[in-house]
Amino acid sequence: MEILVKLLKLKSPTFDGAQELLQYEHWKRKIEGLLEVLECPANYMVKLAAHLFKKDACFLWHVVKPKEGEAPLTLAQFKGLLDEKYNFKEVK
């Protein structure tokens, strides 16, 4: 909970599911950086990142998030789902 409060105080960007590559990449890189700086445990990263979803992205999360009793998604799996959904290839 403490990490979420810190993340929100930093005015972390949200992602609304818009199919704009630059918006998505900016959001993804910013969130990864913030989670790293906050020393977020791996088992909380996906939930905290998904907490910053709005609109279409929030709906997608409710469809794909693991159900009770299922293994949680890793950050790599989470990013893979987003990349696949929005047909984004990694920008280097």
C-alpha positions in Angstrom: 0.0 0.0 0.0 2.9 2.3 0.8 4.3 1.9 -2.7 0.9 2.8 -4.3 0.7 6.0 -2.2 4.2 6.9 -3.3 3.4 6.0 -7.0 0.4 8.2 -6.9 2.2 11.1 -5.2 4.7 11.0 -8.1 1.8 11.8 -10.4 2.4 8.6 -12.4 1.0 8.6 -15.9 -2.1 6.6 -16.7 -2.7 4.5 -19.8 -6.1 4.6 -21.4 -5.6 1.9 -24.1 -5.3 4.3 -27.0 -3.6 2.6 -29.9 -0.8 5.2 -30.1 2.6 3.6 -30.0 4.4 6.6 -28.5 1.9 7.1 -25.7 2.1 3.4 -24.8 5.9 3.3 -24.9 6.1 6.5 -22.8 3.8 5.0 -20.2 5.4 1.6 -20.1 9.0 3.0 -19.7 7.9 5.6 -17.2 6.1 3.0 -15.0 9.0 0.6 -15.2 11.4 3.3 -14.1 9.1 4.4 -11.2 8.6 0.9 -10.0 12.4 0.3 -10.1 13.1 3.6 -8.2 10.5 2.7 -5.6 12.1 -0.7 -5.2 8.7 -2.4 -5.8 8.7 -6.1 -5.2 8.2 -8.1 -8.3 4.9 -9.6 -7.0 3.3 -6.2 -6.9 4.5 -4.6 -10.1 1.7 -5.8 -12.4 -1.1 -4.9 -10.0 0.4 -1.4 -9.4 0.9 -0.8 -13.1 -2.7 -2.0 -13.9 -4.0 0.4 -11.2 -2.9 3.2 -13.5 -5.1 2.0 -16.4 -8.1 4.0 -17.5 -10.9 3.5 -20.1 -10.2 0.7 -22.6 -7.0 -0.5 -20.8 -8.9 -0.9 -17.6 -11.6 -3.0 -19.3 -8.8 -5.2 -20.9 -7.3 -5.7 -17.5 -10.5 -7.0 -16.0 -10.7 -9.5 -18.9 -7.2 -10.8 -18.7 -6.2 -10.5 -15.1 -5.7 -13.9 -13.4 -8.7 -15.2 -11.5 -8.5 -16.3 -7.9 -6.3 -19.4 -7.6 -4.4 -18.7 -10.9 -0.8 -17.8 -10.9 -0.2 -14.0 -11.1 1.3 -12.5 -14.2 4.9 -11.6 -14.3 5.8 -8.1 -15.6 7.2 -9.7 -18.8 3.9 -11.6 -19.4 1.9 -8.4 -18.6 3.9 -6.3 -21.1 3.6 -9.2 -23.7 -0.2 -9.1 -23.3 -0.3 -5.4 -23.9 2.1 -5.5 -26.8 0.0 -8.3 -28.4 -3.4 -6.5 -27.7 -2.2 -3.3 -29.2 -0.1 -4.9 -31.9 3.0 -3.1 -30.8 6.5 -4.3 -31.4 9.2 -3.3 -29.0 10.7 0.1 -29.8 14.5 0.2 -29.3 
